[in-house]
Amino acid sequence: MFSLNGMETAFMLLFITLAVAALSRDLRESWLELGLAWTGLMWTRPDGFVFGGATALAWWVFRPAGAAGLGRAEILRAYAKSAALALVV
């Protein structure tokens, strides 16, 4: 009933906001925060990986490659570390 009544919406928005905040900073330092935000998304909704993945994909595609000195391959490495953390937690 918790999910049916939409009570997880506030938590989902909180974790999406945390993910965007982590993506806005240097991912070499904020990959841990991103992984915890993805963990929170999966905790609030079983399909949370869709929201987290769509946000990460949009950030990877539309973010300039030179932003914060990170190339797209480095961003993918940070995503892999964050996803591994989310999987473990």
Contacts in CASP RR format, 6 or more apart in sequence:
PFRMAT RR
TARGET T0000
AUTHOR 0000-0000-0000
METHOD contacts of the structure
MODEL  1
MFSLNGMETAFMLLFITLAVAALSRDLRESWLELGLAWTGLMWTRPDGFV
FGGATALAWWVFRPAGAAGLGRAEILRAYAKSAALALVV
2 8 0 8 1.000
3 45 0 8 1.000
8 44 0 8 1.000
8 45 0 8 1.000
11 40 0 8 1.000
11 43 0 8 1.000
11 44 0 8 1.000
12 41 0 8 1.000
12 44 0 8 1.000
12 45 0 8 1.000
12 48 0 8 1.000
12 51 0 8 1.000
15 37 0 8 1.000
15 38 0 8 1.000
15 40 0 8 1.000
15 41 0 8 1.000
15 44 0 8 1.000
16 37 0 8 1.000
16 41 0 8 1.000
16 51 0 8 1.000
16 52 0 8 1.000
16 55 0 8 1.000
18 33 0 8 1.000
18 36 0 8 1.000
18 37 0 8 1.000
19 34 0 8 1.000
19 37 0 8 1.000
19 38 0 8 1.000
19 41 0 8 1.000
19 52 0 8 1.000
19 55 0 8 1.000
19 56 0 8 1.000
20 55 0 8 1.000
21 33 0 8 1.000
22 30 0 8 1.000
22 31 0 8 1.000
22 33 0 8 1.000
22 34 0 8 1.000
22 35 0 8 1.000
22 37 0 8 1.000
23 30 0 8 1.000
23 34 0 8 1.000
23 55 0 8 1.000
23 56 0 8 1.000
23 59 0 8 1.000
23 63 0 8 1.000
25 68 0 8 1.000
26 68 0 8 1.000
26 70 0 8 1.000
27 34 0 8 1.000
27 68 0 8 1.000
27 70 0 8 1.000
27 74 0 8 1.000
27 75 0 8 1.000
27 78 0 8 1.000
27 79 0 8 1.000
28 70 0 8 1.000
28 74 0 8 1.000
28 78 0 8 1.000
31 78 0 8 1.000
31 79 0 8 1.000
31 81 0 8 1.000
31 82 0 8 1.000
31 85 0 8 1.000
32 82 0 8 1.000
32 85 0 8 1.000
34 78 0 8 1.000
34 79 0 8 1.000
34 82 0 8 1.000
35 81 0 8 1.000
35 82 0 8 1.000
35 83 0 8 1.000
35 85 0 8 1.000
35 86 0 8 1.000
35 89 0 8 1.000
36 85 0 8 1.000
36 86 0 8 1.000
36 89 0 8 1.000
38 49 0 8 1.000
38 52 0 8 1.000
38 82 0 8 1.000
38 83 0 8 1.000
38 85 0 8 1.000
38 86 0 8 1.000
39 85 0 8 1.000
39 86 0 8 1.000
39 89 0 8 1.000
41 48 0 8 1.000
41 49 0 8 1.000
41 51 0 8 1.000
41 52 0 8 1.000
42 48 0 8 1.000
42 49 0 8 1.000
42 86 0 8 1.000
45 51 0 8 1.000
56 79 0 8 1.000
59 75 0 8 1.000
60 72 0 8 1.000
60 75 0 8 1.000
60 76 0 8 1.000
60 79 0 8 1.000
63 75 0 8 1.000
65 71 0 8 1.000
65 72 0 8 1.000
70 78 0 8 1.000
END
